[in-house]
Amino acid sequence: MTLGPLLATASIAIYGMFAPTGTPRAVIALLNREVERVLTTPELKEKFLNIGMEPAGGPPEALTAKMKEESARVAKLVRTAGIRPE
């Protein structure tokens, strides 16, 4: 397999908000609700779409799962391509 098709599948960006370890669940829930509310406003949605981004919210656990999934996918890509640190 050549590197081109592998790299074509590697281009994904995940953006999220993070809080320090130990942040109370109530604070995280409040922040999540407010971010979700803002992400669904037509003005912000349009701004994101205009720069090629699709706004998506969700519970903190969904972001954690997506990050683990992408990390595993990229690790496989690196192994398949034989990429080594220099």
Residue, then its C-alpha position, 0 to 999 in steps of 0.5 A: m500500500t502506498l502512503g497517499p491513500l493512507l494519508a487521505t484517510a488520516s485527515i480528521a480534527i477533533y476539537g473539544m473542551f477539557a476541564p482539570t481532573g477533579t472538576p465537579r460533575a455538576v460544573i462539567a454538566l453545566l458547561n456541556r449544556e451551555v456549549e451544546r446550546v451555543l453550538t446549535t445557534p444558527e449563527l455559530k453553526e453557519k460560521f463553522l460550516n463556512i470554514g469547513m467544520e461541522p459543529a457537534g456536541g455531546p456528552p463528555e463520554a462521547l468525546t472520550a470515546k471518539m478520541k480513543e477511537e481516532s487514536a487507535r485508528v491513527a496508531k494502525l495507520v502509523r504501523t501500516a505505513g511503517i512510520r518511525p520516529e526520527 
